[in-house]
Amino acid sequence: MSKPVPSFQDPLDCVACPRLAAHLTAIRQRDPGWHALPVPAFGALTAELLVLGLAPGERGANRTGRPFTGDVAGELLYPALHRFGFASAATALGPDGWANPAMRLDNCRISNAVRCLPPANKPTTAEIRQCNAHLRAELAAMPRLKVVVALGLVAHQALLWACGLKPAAFKFGHHVRHPLPAGRLLLDSYHCSGYNWRTGRLSRESFEAVFAEARAVLEVA
């Protein structure tokens, strides 16, 4: 008899990190219409692909309430997901400049290593560790998960911590793959940030190659 799958609820009211909670309170006071709370994941827990980012961007997910929506990173991520059949549309924003209500993810879920916007987009190690319990619970509640795409070094490390693994044994690099327990696979990618895009560290082609491999893995799994 199979074990029951643990339930998971996004930590929408978490204030466990005082610095982050205070930062979000100040933003809500400055911009009352913004989300400015812990950002929930986007996509079903039954997905086979998990895309793991660093943290919400200030004018992106922190404003809209949906991961990678409203910033440059989403302008790279969602077209890649759409091209390989993981998203119903390539555009994350609707005509009003907020999250496209018609967009759906197919067999994909998008989450972050840290659910709250950190000042200067730099969470502390303690904050990453604090939020890691949520990621660990999320992974446990994804019974069909086969591939995790980690966007950047912080997401890579957080994923390994959540799996009880030592990051030193898993060297991060763009389009590097690592086997995980329970037959899962980690695919690393440079983060699709505006900085990496502008400096040429990451191209659309090199980024989309990671998702092409994720699709290929899932098709033979």
N, C-alpha and C positions, 0 to 999 in steps of 0.2 A: 504494500500500500504506500503510495507516494506521500511525502510530507506536505502539509498545507503550506502555501506560499505566504510569507509574512505580509501584512498590510503596510502601506506607506502613505503618509500625508505630508505634503510639502510644508515646511516650517514657516507658515505665513506670518506668525506673530512672534517669532523668535527675537529676543533682545539679549541673548547670552553674551554678546561682545559689546561692551559699553562704548567703545570708540565708534564702532559702526552704527550702533543704535542712535548715538548722539548726532552723528553725521546725517543720518536719514531724517531725524527730527528737524534738523536745521533746514534741510532741503524741502521738506513738506511745508515748512513755514514760509520759505522763499517762493516755492512754486506749488501751491495747494492742489493743482490739477494733476500733478505727477504721481506715479505709483509710489516711488520712494519708500518701499518696504522690501522685505525679502522677496525675491522673484521666484515664482514657481517654475518648475520644469514645464516644457512644452512637448506634448506627445504622450502616447500610452505606455504604461508599464509593461505591456505585452510585446513591446518592440524588440527586435533582434539587434538593432543598432542603437548605441548610445553615443551622442556627440557631447563631449565634456569640455566646457570652456573654463576660463579663469574666474570671472566675476562680472556682474552687470556693468555696462558702460553708463556713464552719467546721463547722457542724452539719448541713450539707446534703451536697453531693458529697464533701467532705473526709472525712465520716464514712461515707457509704454506698458511695462509689466510683462513683456514677453522676451525671452532670451534672444539676443542678437537681432533685435528689431529697432531700427531707427539710427543705426550707426554704420560706419564703413565696414566693420566686420560682417554684418549681416548682408551687405551688398556682395560679398564674396561667398558667404556660407549658403544662403538660400538658393542662388542659381546653381551651385554645385549639387545641392540636395535634389533640386528639381531635375537637373540633367540626368541623374542616375535613379530617378523614380522614387525618391524618399520624400518629396514635397509636392503638393498639388500646384504650386505656383512658384515662380522665381522671384517674385517681389514680396518682401515682408511687410511693406507698408500699404495701407489703403489710401484712397484719394484724400482723406482728411489728415494724413500725416501720422496716424496711429496704426496699431497692429491691424493687418489685413484680416477681417473677420472670416473671409472665405477660405483662407489658407488652411490646409490640413497636412499633417505628416503621415506618411505611410511606412509602417514598420520601423519607425525612427523616433527617438526621444532626444531632446536637447536639454542639458542641465549645466550647472556650474559648480566648480569646486568650492566657491564661496558664494552664498546666495544674496548677500548684501553688497551694495556699492561701497568699496573702500576709498578713503581719501587718496587722491593721486593715482587711483587704480592699483594700489599696492597694499594688499592685505599682509598682515604680519604672520609669521609662522604660527603663533598661538591662535590667531583667527582661522587660519586654514585648518589647523588641528581641531579646533572647536567645531567647525562646520563639517568635518570629516565624518562625524557620527551620522549626519543626515545622508551623506553619500553612501556610507556603508549600508544603511537601512534601505536606501533606494536600490542599490545593487541586489540586495537580498530579495527584494520584491519584484525583480524582473526575471521570471523563470525561463524566458525564451532568449535572453540576451546572449549573443554570440560574439559581437564585435564592439569594441569601444574605440572611438577616435578621440584622442586627447589632443586638444589644441594648446600647445605650449608646454613649457617645462613644469609650471605649477600644476596644471591639470594632470600631467603625467605623474608627478610625485603624489598628488592627492589620490589618484586612482590606485596606485600601488599601496599607499597607506591603507586605503579602504579595503584592499584585498589581503592585508596582513603581510605584504611583501616589502623587502628593503630596496628602495630606489637605486642604491649603489650597484645592485646586480642587474639593473635594466637601464642601459645607457640611452638617453634621449637623443633623437635625431630625426630630421624630417624624413617621412616615409619609411621609418624603421618599424618593424613588427616584432612583437614579443608575445610568446604564449603565456596565458594566464591559467590559473586553476579552473577546474570544471570545463575544460575544453574551450574556454573563451580566448579571444585574441585582442591584444592592444595594438592599435595602429597610431603612431605618433605623427603629428604635423606641427610645423610652425604655426603659431596663432595667426589667424586671418585679420590681424589688426591693421589699422591705417598706416602705422609706422612700418611694419614689415612689407606692406604693399607698396608704399611710396619709395622705400629704399631699395626695392628689388630683391629683398631677401626671399620673398615669396611671390611667385607669379600665379596667375589664374590656372595655368596649365599644370604647374607642380602641385598646386592645392587640389585641383580636381582629380589628379592621379590617385590621391589617397582614397577618395570616395569611389573611384572606379575599382580599386582593389577591394574595398569594403563590399561593394555590390558583387564582385566576382566570388569572394569568400562565401557570402550568404547564398549564392546560387548553387554552390556545390556542397554546402553544409547539410 
